[in-house]
Amino acid sequence: MSGDQLLVPVANPETADRLLDTAIDIASDRDLEILVLTVVTVPMQLSLTQARDSLEIDESEALVEDVVERARGYGLEATGRIRFGRDVASGICGVATESNAEVILLGWRGRPRRRDVVLGSYIDEVLSDAPCDVLVKRIDRDRTDVSSILVPVAGGPHTEFAASVAGSLARSHDARIELLTVVPDRTEETISDARAMLTRTSSMLGAVESVEETALEGSVVETIVERTAAHDVTVLGAAEGGFLQRALVGDVPETVGREAESAVIMAKRRQDIPETVIRRLRNRLS
């Protein structure tokens, strides 16, 4: 992470409440300032300048002010911003760029997937275009006490990012963490590789008092979903591979995100892809 702000876009009081608890945990542990944002979408027939003068934004301003004040009540630095834009995703990414945000925390209702839409229209766009790391929290259930956290481990930067976020949550709540990897068999070589990956991931947690490392054989999605029932929160990284940003979070994290019995946070580390690779893949698809 390169900046010092956690960007939290909010749209209504209910989702704001459920995002704020996680934002406070992360910002407190990492000494980040919380930047609360509401994007006001402006129809094409209005210029952005006209929108500032003619659109009613009292409710948006009140929501941002309320979230900022509550964050400050926890002793955190917090500011608020109203952004006028043509669409929500570009507004979020624009503010993230201008503020040099370290990470964006988005709320997701876990609704069924629609054709050509993975998590949600603007969420998909932010995942694809964000200039920083992104966290997506499923907000379709009430907050529970956080005493145990599950981190599925698949290796790579997204898993490492998920582990670091889980470490922040664990320190905020004095919670235990289970690192889980799913293996195709239990041969000596497979288990040895799995243990090595779990140990590497454990180092990304930071100081956490209770950490369990588990390797289970079985179906990846079914095994992870079954283990979520024993935990309050599951933090999992986006899948590696796939065509550029089209994978977004990947099939396994997306399915676990929808079916998990616990609260879910999906973590995607920003990855710069060389322009030569982009051109090569686009030519292959054309």
C-alpha positions in Angstrom: 0.0 0.0 0.0 1.3 3.4 -1.0 -1.0 6.1 0.3 -2.5 6.9 3.7 -6.3 6.9 3.0 -9.0 4.3 3.1 -11.7 5.3 0.7 -15.2 4.3 1.8 -18.0 5.0 -0.8 -21.4 5.1 0.9 -24.9 5.3 -0.6 -27.3 4.9 2.3 -27.2 4.6 6.1 -27.7 0.9 6.3 -24.7 0.0 4.0 -22.7 2.8 5.6 -23.1 1.2 9.0 -21.9 -2.2 7.8 -18.9 -0.7 6.0 -17.9 1.6 8.8 -17.2 -1.2 11.3 -14.7 -2.8 8.9 -13.2 0.5 7.9 -12.6 1.4 11.6 -10.9 -2.0 12.2 -8.5 -1.6 9.2 -7.9 2.2 9.6 -7.1 1.8 13.3 -4.6 -1.0 12.8 -2.9 0.6 9.8 -3.0 4.2 10.9 -5.1 5.3 7.9 -7.3 8.3 7.4 -10.9 7.4 6.4 -12.2 9.2 3.4 -16.0 8.9 3.2 -17.4 9.4 -0.3 -20.8 9.8 -1.9 -21.0 10.0 -5.7 -24.0 12.0 -7.0 -24.7 10.8 -10.6 -25.5 13.6 -13.0 -27.7 13.1 -16.1 -26.2 13.9 -19.5 -28.5 16.8 -20.0 -26.8 18.7 -17.1 -23.3 19.9 -17.0 -21.4 19.0 -13.8 -21.3 22.7 -12.9 -25.1 23.0 -13.4 -25.5 19.8 -11.3 -23.8 21.4 -8.3 -26.3 24.3 -8.4 -29.5 22.4 -9.2 -29.4 18.9 -7.7 -30.7 18.3 -4.2 -27.9 16.7 -2.1 -28.9 17.5 1.5 -29.4 13.8 2.3 -26.0 12.8 0.8 -24.3 15.6 2.7 -26.0 14.5 5.9 -25.0 10.9 5.4 -21.3 11.7 4.7 -21.2 14.0 7.8 -22.7 11.4 10.0 -20.3 8.7 8.9 -17.3 11.0 9.3 -18.4 12.1 12.8 -18.8 8.4 13.9 -15.4 7.5 12.6 -13.8 10.5 14.4 -15.6 9.2 17.6 -13.2 6.2 17.4 -10.2 8.6 17.5 -9.6 8.3 13.7 -8.8 11.0 11.2 -11.8 11.2 8.8 -13.0 13.5 6.1 -15.9 13.5 3.7 -16.5 14.3 0.1 -19.4 14.7 -2.4 -18.4 13.8 -6.0 -20.5 14.8 -9.0 -20.0 12.4 -11.9 -21.7 10.6 -14.8 -21.4 7.2 -13.1 -20.6 5.8 -9.7 -17.5 3.8 -10.7 -15.7 6.6 -12.5 -16.4 8.9 -9.6 -15.0 6.4 -7.1 -11.9 5.7 -9.2 -11.4 9.4 -9.8 -11.4 10.2 -6.1 -9.1 7.3 -5.4 -6.6 8.6 -7.9 -6.8 12.2 -6.6 -6.5 11.2 -3.0 -3.8 8.6 -3.6 -5.9 6.1 -1.6 -4.3 2.9 -0.4 -7.5 0.9 -0.6 -11.2 1.2 -1.5 -13.7 -0.6 0.6 -16.9 -1.4 -1.3 -20.2 -2.9 -0.1 -21.9 -5.8 -1.9 -25.3 -7.2 -1.3 -24.5 -10.7 -2.6 -27.3 -10.7 -5.1 -27.5 -13.5 -7.7 -25.2 -13.1 -10.7 -26.7 -11.6 -13.9 -25.5 -12.1 -17.4 -22.3 -10.0 -18.0 -22.4 -8.7 -14.4 -20.3 -10.4 -11.8 -20.7 -8.7 -8.5 -22.5 -5.5 -9.6 -22.2 -3.1 -12.4 -20.2 -0.4 -10.7 -18.4 -2.8 -8.4 -17.1 -4.7 -11.5 -15.9 -1.5 -13.0 -14.1 -0.4 -9.8 -12.4 -3.8 -9.5 -11.3 -3.5 -13.1 -10.2 0.2 -13.1 -9.2 1.1 -9.5 -5.8 2.7 -9.1 -5.3 0.9 -5.8 -6.2 -2.2 -3.8 -9.9 -3.0 -3.4 -11.9 -4.8 -0.7 -15.4 -5.9 -1.3 -17.5 -6.7 1.8 -20.8 -8.6 1.6 -23.3 -6.5 3.6 -26.4 -8.6 3.4 -26.3 -9.6 7.1 -26.0 -7.9 10.5 -22.7 -7.4 12.2 -21.6 -10.2 14.6 -18.9 -10.3 17.1 -15.6 -11.2 15.4 -13.8 -14.0 17.4 -12.6 -16.2 14.5 -11.5 -15.4 10.9 -11.0 -17.9 8.0 -8.5 -17.1 5.3 -8.5 -19.5 2.3 -5.0 -19.7 0.9 -4.2 -20.2 -2.7 -0.9 -18.3 -3.0 -0.1 -15.1 -4.8 -0.4 -11.3 -4.0 -4.2 -11.4 -3.6 -4.0 -14.1 -0.9 -1.2 -12.1 0.8 -3.4 -9.0 0.8 -6.3 -11.0 2.2 -4.0 -12.3 5.0 -2.8 -8.8 5.9 -6.4 -7.5 6.1 -7.4 -10.5 8.2 -4.5 -9.7 10.5 -5.8 -6.2 11.0 -9.3 -7.5 11.9 -7.8 -10.1 14.2 -5.8 -7.5 16.1 -8.8 -5.2 16.4 -11.0 -8.0 17.9 -8.4 -10.3 19.5 -9.6 -12.9 17.2 -8.1 -16.2 16.1 -7.3 -17.0 12.4 -7.5 -20.2 10.5 -5.4 -20.4 7.3 -7.0 -23.0 5.1 -5.7 -24.5 1.8 -7.5 -27.2 -0.1 -5.4 -30.0 -1.7 -6.2 -32.5 -4.5 -4.6 -35.4 -2.6 -2.6 -36.1 0.6 0.7 -37.3 -0.9 3.8 -36.3 1.0 4.8 -33.8 -1.7 1.4 -32.2 -1.9 1.2 -31.8 1.8 4.7 -30.4 2.1 4.0 -27.8 -0.6 0.7 -26.9 1.1 2.4 -26.5 4.5 5.1 -24.3 3.0 2.4 -22.0 1.4 0.5 -21.8 4.6 3.7 -20.8 6.5 4.5 -18.1 3.9 1.0 -16.7 4.2 1.2 -16.8 8.0 4.0 -14.3 7.8 1.7 -11.8 6.1 -0.7 -11.7 9.0 1.6 -9.7 11.3 1.3 -10.1 15.0 -1.7 -12.4 15.7 -1.8 -14.4 18.9 -3.7 -17.5 17.6 -3.1 -18.9 14.1 -4.1 -22.4 12.9 -2.8 -23.8 9.6 -5.1 -26.4 7.9 -4.8 -28.4 4.7 -7.9 -30.3 3.7 -8.5 -32.6 0.7 -11.7 -32.1 -1.3 -13.6 -29.8 -3.6 -12.2 -26.3 -3.3 -15.5 -24.4 -3.1 -17.4 -27.0 -1.1 -14.6 -27.4 1.4 -14.2 -23.6 1.9 -17.9 -22.9 2.2 -18.3 -25.7 4.8 -15.4 -24.2 6.9 -17.0 -20.8 6.8 -19.7 -22.0 9.1 -17.1 -22.3 11.9 -16.0 -18.6 11.6 -17.4 -15.1 11.9 -15.6 -13.6 8.9 -14.0 -15.1 5.8 -11.3 -13.0 4.1 -10.3 -14.4 0.7 -8.1 -13.1 -2.1 -9.1 -12.8 -5.8 -8.1 -15.7 -8.0 -4.9 -15.5 -9.9 -4.7 -15.8 -13.7 -7.5 -15.2 -16.2 -7.6 -12.6 -19.0 -6.4 -9.4 -17.5 -9.1 -7.8 -15.3 -11.9 -9.9 -16.8 -11.5 -12.4 -14.0 -12.3 -9.7 -11.5 -12.3 -11.8 -8.4 -12.5 -15.2 -10.0 -15.0 -18.1 -9.9 -13.9 -19.6 -6.6 -13.9 -16.3 -4.5 -17.1 -15.2 -6.1 -18.9 -18.5 -5.4 -17.6 -18.6 -1.8 -18.6 -15.0 -1.4 -22.2 -15.8 -2.3 -22.5 -19.1 -0.4 -20.4 -18.6 2.8 -22.1 -18.9 6.1 -19.9 -16.1 7.6 -19.5 -12.5 6.7 -17.2 -12.2 3.7 -14.5 -9.8 2.5 -12.9 -10.3 -0.9 -9.5 -8.7 -1.4 -7.9 -7.7 -4.7 -4.4 -6.3 -4.9 -3.7 -3.8 -7.6 -1.5 -5.4 -10.3 0.1 -3.4 -13.1 0.0 -5.2 -16.4 2.6 -4.2 -19.1 1.0 -2.6 -22.1 2.7 -5.2 -24.4 0.8 -8.0 -22.6 -2.5 -6.1 -23.0 -1.9 -5.7 -26.7 -0.9 -9.3 -27.2 -4.0 -10.6 -25.4 -6.4 -8.2 -27.2 -4.9 -9.2 -30.6 -5.5 -12.9 -29.6 -9.2 -12.2 -29.0 -9.8 -10.0 -32.0 
